[in-house]
């Protein structure tokens, strides 16, 4: 159970003076604040460190030590804090489909949350690193628009237990507000599919282990960082930086480890020190 002191520390990390109300508006407000304060990143994976996803570990890393993390860390923390403000929830596992050919069946390497908002099920996700995905009511055809100008849609596409998933989250919006795995057009594109089956902590541990150790996969091959911005989105893949804002899109290649360290701190709010940055494979092999 999350203590009042821990909730206060989390809200401070998000730069919020008080917890939002346990309703749909409060859910959306808290998720946006979380995603704008706590960067998505896989840098501990690249440093060869184990990824712990129990409540104690993720609170220490993401709140106390002011680091970021990927979905299994982000949504563990977000789940705990939603429960603390009166929004019961449970995890769901998803197959990421962004940028893949239709019909491709991927492993369940993403976790999102099913939230009870006054008796109505909603999905919420503070841990999708490729783009910002808003909370949405779990209703076939539900739509929403986010601060970066993208539209989102939920569709029920299968039956419970179908391999490809029962529900599909789609996005239509600028590719510059993603990590650019999307197709260049702005029509509806799949983000991930999921089903509503109960998920045990051991299921999450198993998926987290695969995601953080499987050779020749995205998180083992690339250095990935992203964060939502007010009205935009920033992403960094290895040395390629892209910042989407309402009035402009900035892209550039980071010069060296010192430049990378500055961007991590100033744009993404991450506290890796210079020694840790120099130890990343991106620079250690240079």
C-alpha positions as CSV (number, residue, x, y, z in Angstrom):
1,X,0.0,0.0,0.0
2,X,1.3,3.5,-0.9
3,X,1.8,5.7,2.1
4,X,0.8,9.4,2.2
5,X,4.5,10.4,2.2
6,X,5.1,8.3,-0.9
7,X,2.1,9.8,-2.7
8,X,3.3,13.3,-1.8
9,X,6.8,12.5,-3.1
10,X,5.4,11.2,-6.3
11,X,3.2,14.3,-6.8
12,X,6.3,16.5,-6.1
13,X,8.1,14.6,-8.8
14,X,5.3,15.5,-11.1
15,X,5.3,19.1,-10.0
16,X,1.7,18.8,-8.7
17,X,0.5,20.6,-5.6
18,X,-2.2,18.0,-4.8
19,X,-3.7,14.8,-6.1
20,X,-6.3,15.1,-8.7
21,X,-9.9,13.9,-8.2
22,X,-10.5,10.1,-8.8
23,X,-12.5,10.7,-11.9
24,X,-11.9,10.6,-15.7
25,X,-10.5,14.2,-15.7
26,X,-8.2,13.5,-12.8
27,X,-7.0,10.3,-14.5
28,X,-6.1,12.2,-17.7
29,X,-4.4,15.0,-15.7
30,X,-2.3,12.7,-13.6
31,X,-1.2,10.6,-16.6
32,X,-0.2,13.7,-18.6
33,X,1.8,15.0,-15.6
34,X,3.5,11.7,-15.2
35,X,4.5,11.4,-18.8
36,X,5.7,15.0,-18.9
37,X,7.9,14.6,-15.8
38,X,9.2,11.0,-15.9
39,X,11.0,10.1,-19.1
40,X,10.6,6.8,-20.8
41,X,14.1,5.2,-21.2
42,X,15.9,1.9,-21.4
43,X,19.4,3.0,-20.4
44,X,19.8,0.6,-17.5
45,X,19.2,-2.2,-20.0
46,X,22.1,-0.9,-22.1
47,X,24.3,-0.6,-19.0
48,X,23.7,-4.2,-18.3
49,X,21.7,-3.6,-15.1
50,X,18.7,-5.8,-14.1
51,X,15.3,-4.2,-14.4
52,X,13.3,-4.6,-11.2
53,X,9.5,-4.0,-11.4
54,X,8.3,-4.4,-7.8
55,X,6.8,-1.4,-6.2
56,X,9.8,-0.6,-3.9
57,X,12.3,-0.7,-6.8
58,X,10.4,1.4,-9.2
59,X,9.6,4.0,-6.6
60,X,13.2,4.3,-5.7
61,X,14.4,4.5,-9.3
62,X,11.7,6.8,-10.8
63,X,10.9,9.0,-7.9
64,X,13.7,9.0,-5.3
65,X,16.6,8.8,-7.8
66,X,14.7,10.7,-10.5
67,X,15.4,8.3,-13.3
68,X,13.0,7.1,-16.0
69,X,12.1,3.6,-17.1
70,X,10.2,1.6,-19.6
71,X,6.6,0.3,-19.5
72,X,6.9,-2.3,-16.8
73,X,8.5,0.2,-14.5
74,X,6.4,3.2,-15.4
75,X,3.0,1.5,-15.2
76,X,3.9,-0.3,-11.9
77,X,4.5,3.2,-10.4
78,X,1.4,4.7,-12.1
79,X,-0.7,1.8,-10.9
80,X,0.3,2.2,-7.3
81,X,-0.3,5.9,-7.4
82,X,-3.7,5.6,-9.1
83,X,-4.8,3.1,-6.3
84,X,-3.6,5.6,-3.7
85,X,-5.8,8.4,-5.0
86,X,-8.9,6.1,-5.2
87,X,-8.7,4.6,-8.8
88,X,-8.5,0.8,-8.6
89,X,-6.7,-0.8,-11.5
90,X,-5.0,-3.9,-12.8
91,X,-2.5,-4.6,-15.5
92,X,-3.1,-5.8,-19.0
93,X,-0.5,-7.2,-21.4
94,X,-0.3,-6.0,-25.0
95,X,1.4,-6.7,-28.3
96,X,3.0,-3.7,-29.9
97,X,2.1,-3.4,-33.6
98,X,3.5,0.1,-34.4
99,X,5.2,0.1,-37.8
100,X,4.7,-3.7,-38.4
101,X,3.1,-5.4,-41.4
102,X,-0.6,-6.3,-40.9
103,X,-1.1,-9.8,-39.4
104,X,2.3,-9.7,-37.6
105,X,2.0,-11.3,-34.1
106,X,4.5,-10.0,-31.7
107,X,5.3,-11.1,-28.1
108,X,3.3,-9.5,-25.2
109,X,6.1,-7.0,-24.3
110,X,3.9,-4.0,-23.3
111,X,1.8,-3.4,-20.2
112,X,-1.0,-1.0,-19.8
113,X,-3.7,-0.5,-17.1
114,X,-7.4,-1.2,-16.9
115,X,-8.8,1.4,-14.5
116,X,-12.1,1.5,-12.7
117,X,-13.5,5.0,-12.9
118,X,-16.7,5.2,-10.9
119,X,-17.7,1.7,-12.2
120,X,-16.7,2.3,-15.8
121,X,-13.6,0.6,-17.3
122,X,-10.9,2.8,-18.8
123,X,-7.5,2.1,-20.2
124,X,-4.5,4.2,-19.1
125,X,-0.9,4.1,-20.1
126,X,2.0,6.1,-18.7
127,X,4.6,3.8,-20.2
128,X,4.2,3.7,-24.0
129,X,7.5,5.3,-25.2
130,X,6.8,5.6,-28.9
131,X,4.0,8.2,-28.6
132,X,1.6,9.7,-26.1
133,X,-1.5,7.5,-25.6
134,X,-4.4,9.1,-23.6
135,X,-6.7,7.4,-21.1
136,X,-9.8,6.2,-22.9
137,X,-13.1,4.5,-21.9
138,X,-13.1,0.9,-22.9
139,X,-15.7,1.3,-25.5
140,X,-15.7,0.1,-29.1
141,X,-15.2,3.2,-31.2
142,X,-14.1,5.5,-28.4
143,X,-11.9,8.4,-29.6
144,X,-9.7,11.1,-28.1
145,X,-7.3,13.8,-29.1
146,X,-4.1,14.6,-27.4
147,X,-2.0,17.7,-26.8
148,X,0.4,16.8,-29.7
149,X,-2.5,16.9,-32.2
150,X,-2.9,13.2,-32.6
151,X,-6.3,11.4,-32.6
152,X,-6.7,8.0,-31.0
153,X,-9.3,5.3,-31.3
154,X,-10.2,2.1,-29.6
155,X,-11.7,-0.8,-31.6
156,X,-12.9,-4.2,-30.5
157,X,-11.3,-6.4,-33.2
158,X,-11.5,-9.9,-31.8
159,X,-12.9,-12.3,-29.2
160,X,-11.5,-13.0,-25.7
161,X,-8.5,-15.2,-26.1
162,X,-7.8,-14.4,-29.7
163,X,-4.1,-14.6,-30.4
164,X,-4.0,-11.2,-32.1
165,X,-6.0,-9.5,-29.2
166,X,-9.5,-8.5,-28.4
167,X,-8.9,-4.7,-28.5
168,X,-6.8,-2.5,-30.7
169,X,-5.6,1.0,-29.9
170,X,-5.0,3.1,-33.0
171,X,-3.4,6.6,-33.6
172,X,-3.7,9.1,-36.5
173,X,-1.4,12.0,-36.2
174,X,2.0,13.5,-37.1
175,X,4.9,11.1,-37.3
176,X,7.1,13.8,-35.7
177,X,5.2,13.3,-32.5
178,X,6.4,9.6,-32.4
179,X,9.6,7.7,-32.4
180,X,9.1,7.5,-36.2
181,X,8.2,3.8,-36.4
182,X,4.8,5.0,-37.6
183,X,4.1,5.2,-41.4
184,X,4.5,8.7,-42.7
185,X,0.8,9.2,-43.5
186,X,-1.5,10.5,-40.8
187,X,-4.3,8.0,-41.2
188,X,-5.3,5.4,-38.6
189,X,-2.4,3.1,-37.6
190,X,-2.2,0.4,-35.0
191,X,-0.3,1.1,-31.8
192,X,-0.9,-2.1,-29.8
193,X,-3.5,-4.8,-29.3
194,X,-4.5,-6.3,-26.0
195,X,-7.0,-8.6,-24.2
196,X,-8.6,-8.3,-20.8
197,X,-7.4,-11.5,-19.2
198,X,-6.1,-11.2,-15.6
199,X,-2.3,-10.8,-15.4
200,X,-0.3,-12.0,-12.4
201,X,2.9,-10.4,-11.1
202,X,4.8,-13.4,-12.3
203,X,3.4,-12.9,-15.8
204,X,4.8,-9.3,-15.7
205,X,8.2,-10.6,-14.4
206,X,8.4,-13.1,-17.2
207,X,7.6,-10.5,-19.9
208,X,9.9,-8.0,-18.3
209,X,12.8,-10.5,-18.3
210,X,12.3,-11.3,-22.0
211,X,12.0,-7.6,-22.9
212,X,15.2,-6.6,-21.0
213,X,17.4,-9.6,-22.0
214,X,16.3,-10.9,-25.4
215,X,19.2,-10.4,-27.8
216,X,18.7,-8.5,-31.1
217,X,15.6,-6.7,-30.0
218,X,14.8,-3.0,-29.8
219,X,15.7,-2.5,-26.1
220,X,18.9,-4.5,-26.4
221,X,20.1,-2.8,-29.6
222,X,19.2,0.8,-29.2
223,X,19.4,3.6,-26.6
224,X,15.9,4.9,-26.3
225,X,14.6,8.0,-24.5
226,X,11.3,9.9,-24.9
227,X,9.1,12.3,-23.0
228,X,5.8,14.1,-23.6
229,X,6.0,17.9,-23.7
230,X,3.2,20.4,-23.3
231,X,1.8,20.4,-26.8
232,X,4.5,18.1,-28.2
233,X,6.8,15.2,-27.8
234,X,10.6,14.6,-27.7
235,X,12.4,11.3,-28.6
236,X,16.0,10.3,-28.8
237,X,17.2,7.1,-30.4
238,X,20.9,6.6,-30.0
239,X,22.3,10.0,-31.1
240,X,19.2,11.1,-33.2
241,X,17.2,13.7,-31.3
242,X,13.7,14.9,-32.5
243,X,11.6,17.5,-30.7
244,X,8.0,18.1,-31.9
245,X,6.4,21.3,-30.7
246,X,3.3,23.0,-32.0
247,X,5.3,25.6,-34.0
248,X,8.3,23.5,-35.1
249,X,10.1,20.2,-35.4
250,X,13.8,20.1,-34.4
251,X,16.0,17.2,-35.5
252,X,19.7,16.9,-34.9
253,X,22.5,14.4,-34.3
254,X,24.1,14.6,-30.8
255,X,27.8,15.3,-31.1
256,X,29.3,13.3,-28.3
257,X,28.8,12.0,-24.7
258,X,28.9,15.4,-23.2
259,X,26.2,16.6,-25.6
260,X,24.1,13.5,-24.8
261,X,24.5,14.1,-21.1
262,X,23.3,17.7,-21.4
263,X,20.2,16.7,-23.4
264,X,19.4,13.9,-20.9
265,X,19.5,16.4,-18.1
266,X,18.0,19.6,-19.6
267,X,15.3,18.1,-21.9
268,X,14.5,14.7,-20.4
269,X,15.2,15.5,-16.8
270,X,17.3,12.4,-16.2
271,X,20.0,12.2,-13.6
272,X,22.6,9.9,-15.1
273,X,26.0,11.1,-14.3
274,X,28.8,11.6,-16.9
275,X,30.5,8.3,-15.9
276,X,27.3,6.4,-16.6
277,X,26.8,8.1,-19.9
278,X,30.4,7.4,-21.0
279,X,29.7,3.7,-20.1
280,X,26.8,3.4,-22.5
281,X,27.6,1.2,-25.5
282,X,26.8,4.2,-27.7
283,X,30.0,5.8,-26.4
284,X,32.0,3.1,-24.8
285,X,32.6,1.5,-28.2
286,X,33.5,4.8,-29.9
